[in-house]
Amino acid sequence: MNIGKHQVAVVGLAMSAVLGVAACGSDNNNQVTQAATGGATTAAISCATGSITASGSSAQKNAMDEWVKKYQAACSGSTINYQSVGSSAGRQAFVDGQTAFAGSDSAIAGDQATAAAKRCTGGQVADLPMAVGPVAVIYNLSEVKTLQLSAPTLAKIYSGAITKWNDPTIAAENPGASLPDKTISSVHRSDGSGTTDNFTKFLTGVAKSDWTFGSGSDWKAPGDHAQGSKGSDGVTATVKSTPGAIGYVELSYAENAGLSTAKIKNGAGEYVAASTDGASKGLSAAKVADGSDLKLTFDYTATTAGAYPIYLVTYEITCTKGLPADQATLVKSFLTYTSSSGGQTAISSLGYAPLPTEIASKVSSVVATIS
């Protein structure tokens, strides 16, 4: 999610913000600073010192940049190096013991999960939902200011079953709209992508009879009507320069490019515009796994009013126990901040949705067990 800088003040940067030394032990040099938004105290950061490296999802890069900046400014003596290398590479680096945690748009699974568990001696591998954002459907039609699409219609567009904007199926969902007799150019990611994975999970979950290609990070649907572009910035640029094009990107890309976004039909039968609030409502219907591994199961058919049904969740993947002691202390401190109300508020103007209260509470409870 690529958004410009903002001015939200989440942690005081002056030394006067330091209130005291945490009683849990001077050997960690822990200090408590206030996290504030708009002058109102919302949380306290129990700082830790040291250095850790993490890597993974590019979708959360801007969130992670903001979190790291705020945390390091408040907590002198701490260094957190997050490398945006993609979810798959991030998970593998964690499995190989190269990083203290990984950022991933999908929970760790299969052989990677088995291998990662070997790092977590005495504990568990934990998938911790942390950054949430809507995936917007962007389009380039100067003739159409408002566009409404359901999952089956999107599936037919991306599978090539619908090739014209004035197709009767699209017209039925957009009464009164002046739909042009123009060829649809559907744009997808050409590289492995968590955005593709989540977009195709939505199509599979709601329009399985029209979308027979399953889900995954790599685009699987064939067709001369489609074209691939690398990265969300590439999809955005292609749609913007191609009349009649449609694509899917994180909401921030659409907003930065000034592109129109379609309203998407949710399980309640409403056509809802992409928004952080709508994504948070959509995620509120997700089922959370029990225990320390908080994998989410999405319910794209949920009837939650106002929910936007296409969204992406990035997990931080780490060990509850088994990390080197110095890494564990800093990981626990940093993720305590990112999952707090202060940490979630810090990224709210960057195109990210806050974690629903129930999920945030569970994340915080698991983070508290890291040792």
N, C-alpha and C positions, 0 to 999 in steps of 0.2 A: 504494500500500500504506500503510495508515494505522494506525500503531502508536504506543503511548504512549512516553514518554521512558525511556531506560534508563541504567544507570550504568557501562557498559563504558568503561574508561579506555584510550584508544588512543594519545593523544599527550600527553606531559607539558606542562602549561600554564605551568610556572614558567620563568624565564629560565635556570635552571640546566640545563634540558634542551638548551640550545643548546651544541653541542660545538665548533663551529668554523666557519670561513668556507670555502666550497667553493673549490677551486683553479681552477675554470673561469672566474673573472673577477669582479672586484669591482664592475664596472659593473652587474651584475644583482643585487647585494646578496644573493647566495645564501648560505644558512646551512643547516647540517645539524642536524636534531633527531631524537631517538629516538622511534619509534612503539612503544608498549608495550601489552600486554594482560595484565592480572593480574600486572603487575610483570615480565613476561618480555619482553625485547626481541625484536621480530619483524621490524622493518624500520626504515630511516632515511628521513626526509623531507628531500630537498634542496629547500629553500624558494626561492621566487622572490617578488619584490615586484611591485606594480602592481595593475591592476584589469581584470577581464574580465566580460562579461555572457554568459550562456547561457540557453537556454530549451527547453521541450519537454515530454516525458512527465510525466504526473502520477503514473504508477505508481512512478516512482523518486523522487518528491518527498521522502519521509522519509529515504531513503538519501542523497540529495543534501544535504538539510539537515544530516544528521549529518556527512557528509564535509566540508562547508564549515565547520561549526562547529569540528571538530577541526583542520582545516588552518589556518584563520585564527588559531586560538588558538596554534598552534605557530609560525606564520610571520607575524611582525609586518610590517606594511606591505603585506599582500596583501588584496584584496577580490574575492570571487567572488559575483556576483549571479545566482542561478538562478531563473528565472521558470517556474512550472508552468502552461503554457498549452495543453498537449496536443501530441501527437507531430507532427501535420500542421502546426500553426502553428509549432512549433519548427524543423522542417525548412525551412519557407519563410523564416523569419527568418535562418537560416544562409545559405540561397541568396542572400538579399537583402543579405548582408554586415552584418547588424545584430548578430550574435553571434559569439563565438569558437568555440563548439561547440553542437550540438543534441542533446537527448535524445529518442530515438525508439524506440517498441516494435516498429518494423519498419525494416529497412535502407532506406536511401534508394535510389530507383529511378526509371527513366523520365526524364521531362523535368527533374525536380528534380535527379537525379544529373548530368545533362548540364550544367545550369546551375551546380550547385555546383562542378563540375570547373574552371570558369573562374576560381574564386577561388584554386584550388590551383596557382598558377604554379610549375612546376618540381617539383611533387609530385603527390600523389593524394588523392582523397577517401577517408577511412578510416571504415568502420563498425566500432566497437570495442565488442564485448559487454562489459557492465559490471555490470548488476544483474539478478539472476535470482530469480524467485519462483514458487511454485505457484499455480495458479488452482483454487480449491476449489469443489466443487459443494455448495451449501448447501440444506437442506430443512427444512420445518416440519411434522413428523409426531410428535406426542407419543406415538403408539402404537409407533413404530419407533425403537429406540435405535441399531441398526446397519443400514446400507443399502448394498447392493452394486449397482453399475451398470456395464455395458459401454458402449463407444462406440455400437454399434448401438441399444441401448436408449435412451440419451440422445438420439440422433438422432430416434428415433421419438417420444419425449416432446416434444421441441422442434419437431418438424414437425407434431404433432397426431395422429399415427397411434396413439399411446397416450394415453388421456385419464383413466384411472382407476388409482389406486395398487395395486389388487388385480388388475391385468391379469396374465394368465398369463405373459407375457414377463418382467415384473418378479418375479413369484413364483418363476419357475424359477431366477433368480439369487439368490434369498433364501430358501432352504429353511428352514422352521420359523418364519419371521417372520410376525407377525400384521398383515398388510397390510390397511388399512381400505378399505372401499368408498367412497372419497372422490375427488372430482374433482381432477385435477392442475392447478395454476395455474403455468405456466412464466413466469418473469420474466427479461427480458433488458434490456440497456442501450438506452435510447432515444436517447442521444447517440453520436456517433462515438467509438469506443473501441478501444484496443489490446488490452484484455482480450477484447472481442468478437472481434477479429481472430484472436487466438491460440486462443480456445475453438472458433471455427468452423474454424480450420486443423486442429485435432485431429479434429473430426467429419468433415471432408473427407478427412483422411489415413487414417482407420481405418474409417469407415462411409459410404463414398461412395455405396453403393447405397441407403442409407436417408436420407442427407443430400444433397439435390440442389440446395442453394442456394449452394454454394461458400463462400468465406471472404472476409472484409473487415471494415473498421472499423465499417461500418453494418449493422444487423440487416436481413436480407433475407427471412426466412421469414414468411409471413402466418399468420393464424389467430386465431379468437376466443378460443382457450384461452390465448393469450399476452398479457402486458402489459409495457410498457416503463417503466423508471424511470431517471432521470438519475443518472449517476455510480454508482460502486460503493457509496457510502453509501446512495443511493436504492434500489438493488437489495436491499441488506441489510435496510433498513428495511421494504421491501415484503414480503420473505419472512418476516421476523420477525413481522409483523402479520397475515399471511394463512395460516391453517391450510391445509395441503395444497400450499403453494407450494414451488417449487424455483427455484434461481438459480445464477449463477456469479460469483464475486468473488475478489479476491486473498485469500489465507489469513488475513492479518491482520484483515480485516473480519469474517470468520467468528468468529475467536477473540475479538475485542473484543465482539461481539454475543452470544457464548455460543450460537451456532447449531450444529446438528449438520452434519457434513460426510460425504458419501458416500465409500465406498471405490470407486476406479475401476480397472477391469480393464486391465492393461498387456499388452504384447506377449508376456510370458512366461506369461500366463494367470493371474497373481496379481491379487487385489483389494487395492489399496494405498491407505492413507490419505494425504491431502495432508500433506506435510511439506517442510521446506527440504532435508533430506537426500535425500528421494525425488526432488525436483525436480532436484537436482544430478546424481543418478544418471541421470535421464532425459535431461538435457542432454548427458551424457557421450557419448551415441551420435550427437550432431549432427556433421555434416560441416562443416569450416571451409574457407572459400575460401582459395586460395593468395594470396600477396602481401600487400599492405598493407591491402586491404579485406576484413575478416574477417566477411563475411556467413555466417550459419549456415543450414544446411539440416537441418531436424528430421526425425528418423526415429521417428514415433509407433508404429511396429510393432516397434521394437527389443526384443529378448528379455532386456534387462538385468535381473537379479534385483533386486527392491526398488525399481525405478524408478517414480516417479509420473509418469504420461504427459501431464498437462496443465500446462504451465508457460509463463511469459512471460519474455522477455529484452529488456532495454532497452539500446540502443546509444548510445554517445556518438559523434557524427558530427563530424569535423573534418578539417583538411588536414595532411598530413605536411610540406608546405612551401607557402608562399604567404600565411600569416597575417602581419600586422604583427609585427615582431621582438619587441616587448614582450609582445604577446598570446601568441605562440608559446612564449616562455619560461615563462610562467605556466601555460598549458594543459598543456605537457609536464610540469611539476613536479606540478601537481594530479592529472592522470590517472595519473602514475606512482604517486602515493599511492593513488588509488582502486582501481587494479588490483593493488596489492600485497597480501600476506597480511594486513598490518595494516589496510589499507583495507577489505578484504573481511570481516575479523573484526569491524570496527567496526559493521557493519550486520547481523550474524548474528542478533542478538536482536530485530531489527525485522521479522522475517518474510521475510528475503531469504536465498537459498541462495548458498553460495560458488561462484565460478566453478570448474569442473573444472580440474585442474592443467594439462592440455595446453592448454586454451583460454586460461587466465590467462597462461601463459608466452608464447603468441603475441601476446596483447594487449600485454604488457609490452615485447616486442621491437619492435612497431610504434610504440608510444608513444615509445620511445627514439630513433626516427628523426625526430621532430617538430623542425623547426628553422625 
